[in-house]
């Protein structure tokens, strides 16, 4: 019973879920944070640093 076979669709769905959670989500999170940091840096080149 330990050698249970999944249907073809379920196996593909599990592979897609693993790819999305292990690869795509972290890469997308880092890319979004890096893009935001770049935008702030680029904005401050023209507007100057924040005044406190």
C-alpha positions in Angstrom: 0.0 0.0 0.0 3.0 2.3 0.4 3.6 2.2 -3.4 0.4 4.2 -4.1 0.1 5.6 -7.6 -1.4 9.1 -8.1 -3.5 9.9 -11.1 -1.6 11.8 -13.8 -3.4 15.1 -13.1 -2.7 14.9 -9.4 1.0 14.3 -9.9 1.3 17.2 -12.3 -0.7 19.4 -9.8 1.7 18.4 -7.0 4.7 19.2 -9.2 3.3 22.6 -10.1 2.5 23.4 -6.4 6.0 22.4 -5.4 7.5 24.6 -8.1 5.4 27.6 -7.2 6.1 27.4 -3.4 9.8 26.4 -3.5 11.0 28.4 -6.5 8.6 31.0 -7.8 7.3 32.5 -4.6 10.8 33.3 -3.1 12.2 34.5 -6.4 9.2 36.8 -6.9 9.4 38.1 -3.4 13.0 39.0 -3.7 12.4 40.6 -7.1 9.6 42.8 -5.8 11.6 43.9 -2.8 14.6 44.7 -5.0 12.5 46.6 -7.5 11.0 48.7 -4.6 14.4 49.4 -3.2 15.7 50.4 -6.7 12.7 52.8 -7.1 13.3 54.4 -3.8 17.0 54.8 -4.6 16.2 56.2 -8.0 13.6 58.6 -6.6 16.1 59.9 -4.0 18.7 60.7 -6.6 16.3 63.4 -7.9 14.3 64.4 -4.8 17.2 64.1 -2.3 17.3 62.2 0.9 14.3 62.4 3.3 14.3 65.4 5.6 13.7 64.7 9.2 
